[in-house]
Amino acid sequence: MKNILVIDDEADICEIAKVSLQITKKWQVLTAASGQEGVAIAIDTQPDVILLDVVMPSIDGLATLKILKTTAATQQIPVIMLTATGSIVSQRQYAELGAHAVMLKPFDPGLLGHQIATALKWEPEPISN
């Protein structure tokens, strides 16, 4: 079972992503409301992937991504950026900083798990009875 960390200052986005991934993929989902909280959770739990919002108060997504990628305990964890603005320039910048993919908000809750699995080239999990 995959463990996912969603870092987003919007509680609604965290809850929608959490419920969606738990229902559609049976993944465990943790949430964080800030970059600082997210980094601490990532260090403690070592999730399989981090979904990271770009626009957040205090420490934004880019600053959080830099911290994640320069911290030994978290630098190998794949990060997918969540953004409402998908310009090519920013997507290139995210990739240069170590993001594995960029997903646009609003996302389709029914497709979110599939989009994550596709972006990370995860094999489909066996269906358990």
Buried (B, 14 or more C-beta within 10 A) or exposed (E): EBEBBBBBBBEEBBBBBBEBBBEBBEBBBBBBBBBBBBBEBBBEEEBBBBBBBBBBEEBBBBEBBBBBBEEEEBEEBBBBBBBEEEEEEBBEBBEEBBBBBBBEBEBEBEEBBBBBBEBBEBEEEEEEE
